[in-house]
Amino acid sequence: MLLVWALVFYAFRYVSLASIVAVLSGVFLFLHGDFTSSQKLGAIVIAFFILYKHKDNVFRLLRKEEHRFK
């Protein structure tokens, strides 16, 4: 997930976008891995809370108001 975060950040220069994509990719990999149903559900719940915490960032990204690193 750290590699995904770094690649997205390097490409787009948005910390929040990199964080969101890293969480989604982590959940995707977790869901396709060899884990129990309860572990997969736990990963989904944790990802939901992380994405919920970033909801303001998502709206700023959609409005193109999010700050970028130069």
Protein Blocks (a to p, Z undefined) as FASTA:
>chain_A
ZZmmmmmmmmnopaklmmmmmmmmmmmmmmmmccdfklmmmmmmmmmmmmmmmmmmmmmm
mnopaccdZZ
